[in-house]
Structure formats: C-alpha cells, structure tokens
C-alpha cells in the first residue's frame, strides 16, 4: 500500500511493517498505529492529528519535519529511538511506559506532557518547556533545570 500523498481518517493500522515507507504529504487523523514497525519512515510535511501509537517500534523518525498545524499524538508502550521532536509545540503529549532512547527534545514545548513509567536513556532536553510535565516512575532522564 502507498502511504504518500494520502488522507487517512479513523484508520487502524495493526501489526504492520511500515519500515522505510514514505508518509510525506499525508494526513493521519483520529487514527491508531498498534504493534507497527515505523522504522525510518519519511515524515516530510505529514500531519498527525489525534493519532495514537501503541506498542510500536519507532526508530529514526524526524517528527520535526511534520506539518505543525493541530499536531497531536500519543505514545503508549512504544520503543522510540533515535528520533527527533526538536522545535515542536506538542503540549499535553502522552509518552507512557515507553522506552525513549537517544531522542532529541531540544527547543520543544512539552508543557503538561506525561512521561510516566518511561525510560529516557540518552534523550536530550535542552531549552525545553517542561512546565507541569510528569516524570512519575520514569527513569534515566537528565534535565538541567537552568536550561529548561
């Protein structure tokens, strides 16, 4: 299936290997990705509105290249690694019970987001808005309070 230049609304993507696909110029709204491999997916100008990722493998994605209008997504029990969330305004985002390894949140606005139960080993928070963010039961995160 081709995922580029398409619109997906209220779609469930389940148990799919989407690695190396292009989501460029596509819109995903009110959709769910469950147990999918999203390694190295190209996200140029893609849009995510109210999208849930559950138990997915997310490797090498550059969310900073997405269209930013009404961007909203959540992650539950995902393995997210080597991905970029820098310069994004993604307030109220859920990252619960995830393994978030070597990800970049530089200059992101994450106010009121939730990282509960997540392992943030090697992830970078620099000049990041972390107002009212929950790190309850999270581990391996390093945050310099004078730079965030």
Secondary structure, 3 states (H helix, E strand, C coil): CCCCCCEEECCEEECCECCCCECCCCEEECCEEECCECCCCECCCCEEECEEEECCEEECCEHHHCCCCCCCEEEECCEEECCECCCCECCCCEEECCEEECCECCCCECCCCECCCCECCCCECCCCECCCCECCCCECCCCCHHHC
